[in-house]
Amino acid sequence: MLYYHKLFNLYSILSLMEIDPIELAKNTEICRNCINIVVGKGNENAKIMFVGEAPGKNEDEQGLPFVGKAGKNLDDMLAKVGLSLDDVYIANILKCRPPENRAPLPDEIKAHTPWLIKQILEIKPKVICSLGNYSTKFFLADGDVDSMDKQPGITSIHGKVKIINFKGLNIKLIPLFHPAAIIYNKSLLSLWEADMGIVKREITQREKVVNEEKQATL
């Protein structure tokens, strides 16, 4: 674990590209012991990203994020706001499944998120929907894993849109409950549906701005 901590400190001093972020993640114990590394799915040119916590059993077996029951909840949400995988890109904080689906460890987040940051810098999304506590706190902390525990939890900030500057990108962050939370806590369903309305509103506003910009260039 100390090895990854030193590497992350080196990354923060030099820059993300000084270390191969893919190899950094692959060298973690959870990646050495998983079935599949789960990189992401969707449109790599999308302006909207959804970022969850970590792969589960189904994701590990299939090599794709959000393919189990939580994935069905996410698919339903996307459909309700008029989106599909053609419109979004979906990834996780961790690229490999933690044993027994336990919570991500800080050193694992430090070793895996440079790969996620690399994806974000390449895709350049305008909107990121953070799914659950770990993802939301990671973005609110501007990628500083040691500051994640100082950030507010998802219960207090879900559905509250926040403009952030993440690694030089101006991004509209929309914190959402993790789709898996709805499975275990049905009382969150009404909040989930209300937050879906907020996502739809933000997407509609963005489409309006894009269309206006296109008209201005004609």
N, C-alpha and C positions, 0 to 999 in steps of 0.2 A: 504493500500500500504506500509506503514511503516513496517508492520509485515513481508512482504516478503523481504524488504530491509535488515532488521535485520537478517532474516534467511540466506540470501545470504552472508552477512558478516560472519556469523558463519560458513557457509560452506567453505568460503575461508580461514578461520583461522584453522579450524579443518581438514576437508576433505569432499569430496562429500558424502561418505558413512555415515557420522555422522547424516545426515538428509535423510529421505526417499524421494528421488527425485520425486517419483510418487505421493505421497500424497501432496508434495509441489505444484505441478502443479494442482492437482485436487482441491486444496483449493482456487484457483483463481476464480474470478467472472466469467470470460469467460468460465471456465469449468463447473461451477455450472449452467450456463445458456445455454450451448450447447446441441445439440441432442446426438452427439457421440464424444468421445475422439478419436482423430486420431493418433494412435501410429506410424504406418509405414506399409510398405509392401515390399515383396521381399525376397531375400535369406539372412537369418541372419548370414550366413557364408561367405558372399560376400566380396571380396577385394575392391569393388568399391561402394561408397555411393553417393547418390544425396540428397542434403539437401536444401529444399525450405524455404519459409517464414511462411506460416500459412494455415490451411484449409480454403476453401471457402464454399459456400452454398452446392454444390454437395458433397464435401468431408464430411461436417458435417452430411449430410443426410445418406451417405453410410458408414461412418466410415473408409474410406480409403483415402490416399493422392493422389492427381493428377488424378482425375477421370472425370473432366469436360473438357472444351475446352483446357485449359492449359495442362491437362494430355494427351490429344491427341497429342499435339505438342511434349511433352516429349516422348511419345511412338514412335512417328515418328523418333525422334532423336536417341533413343536407337536402333531402327531397322536399321538406316543408318550406325551406327557404329558396327553393328553385336551383339548387346546386347538385352537381355530380362530380365524379372523379375527373371529368374533363375540365372542371373549373377550379379545383383545389389540389393542394399537395398535403399529404398526411405523413407525419413522422412522430418520433418519440424522443424523450430525453435520453433514454438508454436504448442501445441498438440490440441488446441481448437480454433474454429473460433471466431475472434473478431467481435463485432457487425458491420453489414453493410460492412464487409471486410475492416475495417479501418486498418491503419498501427499498428504494435505491439507497445505497450508502454514499456518503459525501465523496469518497475517493472514486467511486464508480461514476458519479456525475461529472467529476472533474476530468476523468479520462474519456468519457463518451461525448460530452457536449461540444468539444472542439469540432467533431465531425458534424454535429447539428449546426453549429455556427457556420461551418463551411457551406453547408447546404443553403442556409438562409442568405448568405452573402452571394451565392450563385443565383438563387431564385429571385431574390430582391422582392419579397412580398410587400404589399401595402397594408395588409391586414393579417394579424396572427390571432387565432382563437386558441388560447391556452386552456387545456383540458385538465382540471384538477389542481391540487395544491402544488405539486412539485414543478410542473410546467409554469404555472403562474408566478410562483416565487422566483424561479430562475430568470424570467424576463424582467420582473420588477427589480431584481437585484442587478440587472444589466450583465448577467452571466457570471457574477461573482458568487461562487457556490458558498463561500464562507459567510456571505451576507443573507443567504436565503432564509435562515431562521428568524431574521429581523423583519421580514416582510409580512403583511397581513395575509390571513388565510382566505381560501376561496369562499367560505361561507359569508364573509363580510364584504367581499368585493365582486362577487359573481354578477355578470351583466353590466358592470360599470366600465364604460369605454375609457381608455386612457391612451394618450399620445405619448409614445416613448421614443427615445433615440437609442437604438440598439446597434452597437458596433458601427455607428456612422449612418445607419438607415433610419429614416423617420417612419415609424410603424404605428398603426392603430391597433392596440392590444385589447382584445375582448376576452376577459376571463370567464370560463364556463365550468360548471360541474363536470367531472369526468363521467362519460357515458356509463361506466361500470357502477357509479354511485347510485344511479337510478334503479339498477337491478336489485340492490340490497336495501334501498331506502325509497319506497314508493312515494313518500311524502314530498320528495324533491321534484316529482314529476311536474307539478304546476309551476314551480320556479324554473325548471328546465324549459318548459314551453314558453314562458314569458321571456326568458333570455334568448330563445330562438327568434322571437319577434324583434329583439334588439339587433341580432345579427342580420336579419332580413332588412331592417331599416338602414343599417350601415352599408350593406351591400347595394341597396337601391340608391342611396346617396352617392356612392362611389360610381355606379354606372351612369348616373346623371352627369357627374362631373366629367367623366371620360367622354360621354357623348357631346357635351358642350365644347370640350377641347377639340374634338374632331370637327365640329361645325365651324369653329373659329378658324380652322386651317383651310377650309374650303374656299 
